[in-house]
Amino acid sequence: MQRRLRLRHSRDFQRLRAEGKTWTHPLLVLSVAPNSLDHNRYGIITTRKIGGAVARNRVKRRFRAAIHALHPRIAPGYDVIVIARPRALDCPFADLTRALQDLLRRAGLMYTGVANPTIEV
């Protein structure tokens, strides 16, 4: 994932947790807030409940790949945090992608043929 598309500072994560709107799924939690940029920025959070460093990094790589696949269909101008839940470790990649796509659709960020989707945050 390109550097400009990543959330890297703790203040950005804290802002999203405080101001962002949240949607949940058994595999992940999605938090979204508008930013003042013309592109999205993404962050992935994994906790020790998932497992050791190897397991956490594997889950991050899988979510990063899912975001990469969905990125062209996501409305620009938002900061997005994906918080992985322990069940994400053992599920197939297709299920992770489907869960992320479902939450993005519920958040109103997925293009579905509409010219310019917007959400209320």
Phi and psi in degrees as a GROMACS rama.xvg file:
@    title "Ramachandran Plot"
@    xaxis  label "Phi"
@    yaxis  label "Psi"
@TYPE xy
-60.8188  148.67  GLN-2
-59.6746  -38.5988  ARG-3
-69.3156  -15.9975  ARG-4
-93.5489  4.02285  LEU-5
-105.928  142.231  ARG-6
-85.8139  124.132  LEU-7
-121.68  -20.4273  ARG-8
-100.775  142.665  HIS-9
-63.4705  -30.4681  SER-10
-64.4483  -32.6759  ARG-11
-68.4887  -42.1562  ASP-12
-64.5493  -42.2306  PHE-13
-64.192  -39.9084  GLN-14
-62.1457  -43.5423  ARG-15
-65.4788  -41.4056  LEU-16
-65.8158  -32.1498  ARG-17
-84.2309  -42.9591  ALA-18
-103.885  -19.0172  GLU-19
-76.2544  160.21  GLY-20
-95.3534  144.057  LYS-21
-121.971  139.973  THR-22
-127.485  145.04  TRP-23
-120.907  155.843  THR-24
-150.009  155.537  HIS-25
-58.6578  -23.0604  PRO-26
-96.4782  -22.8993  LEU-27
-160.722  166.236  LEU-28
-121.665  135.168  VAL-29
-115.059  128.136  LEU-30
-121.984  130.626  SER-31
-132.665  138.923  VAL-32
-147.316  144.919  ALA-33
-67.3752  148.632  PRO-34
-121.386  173.841  ASN-35
-97.6163  23.52  SER-36
-106.596  168.365  LEU-37
-94.2559  11.1165  ASP-38
-141.783  166.774  HIS-39
-87.925  156.091  ASN-40
-126.266  141.466  ARG-41
-124.285  145.052  TYR-42
-135.831  146.426  GLY-43
-124.713  129.271  ILE-44
-116.439  129.363  ILE-45
-126.716  138.114  THR-46
-103.999  169.435  THR-47
-68.9683  -13.1818  ARG-48
-62.4286  -25.2386  LYS-49
-72.0213  -37.5267  ILE-50
148.93  -159.877  GLY-51
-73.018  -175.551  GLY-52
-60.8985  -38.6279  ALA-53
-63.3488  -44.7021  VAL-54
-66.2422  -43.4847  ALA-55
-63.7553  -42.4347  ARG-56
-66.6339  -34.895  ASN-57
-63.7481  -44.4813  ARG-58
-63.3815  -41.2077  VAL-59
-61.4981  -44.6787  LYS-60
-60.8234  -40.7611  ARG-61
-67.0206  -42.7719  ARG-62
-67.0712  -37.5704  PHE-63
-61.109  -41.1352  ARG-64
-65.411  -39.2256  ALA-65
-65.2044  -42.4308  ALA-66
-63.4134  -42.5903  ILE-67
-58.8118  -40.8256  HIS-68
-69.5444  -34.7419  ALA-69
-90.7678  -15.8378  LEU-70
-51.2649  -44.1253  HIS-71
-62.4139  -21.4038  PRO-72
-100.202  6.89563  ARG-73
-100.215  133.692  ILE-74
-60.1619  137.304  ALA-75
-80.0895  161  PRO-76
98.0703  24.7179  GLY-77
-133.612  149.784  TYR-78
-97.9172  133.136  ASP-79
-129.144  128.658  VAL-80
-115.609  132.073  ILE-81
-108.56  120.47  VAL-82
-107.316  113.634  ILE-83
-76.783  140.394  ALA-84
-103.059  158.188  ARG-85
-54.742  -31.6105  PRO-86
-66.8815  -16.6506  ARG-87
-68.4039  -21.7321  ALA-88
-64.9335  -41.5708  LEU-89
-100.669  -0.908089  ASP-90
-89.1043  154.628  CYS-91
-63.9493  153.935  PRO-92
-59.2413  -37.8563  PHE-93
-61.2997  -37.0121  ALA-94
-68.0155  -38.6931  ASP-95
-61.8208  -45.9622  LEU-96
-63.3597  -42.7328  THR-97
-64.7031  -40.7112  ARG-98
-64.884  -43.3872  ALA-99
-64.6511  -42.9406  LEU-100
-62.8932  -40.0529  GLN-101
-61.3706  -46.2351  ASP-102
-68.0423  -38.4648  LEU-103
-63.9845  -37.1169  LEU-104
-66.8936  -43.5552  ARG-105
-63.3622  -31.528  ARG-106
-77.3652  -11.4909  ALA-107
82.6332  20.2331  GLY-108
-98.8949  -13.0332  LEU-109
-86.347  132.864  MET-110
-69.2956  128.627  TYR-111
-128.383  36.0597  THR-112
97.2781  -13.2581  GLY-113
-80.3256  140.848  VAL-114
-60.0611  -45.5567  ALA-115
-148.758  92.9548  ASN-116
-72.4856  149.589  PRO-117
-134.513  156.228  THR-118
-129.765  159.629  ILE-119
-98.2412  114.45  GLU-120
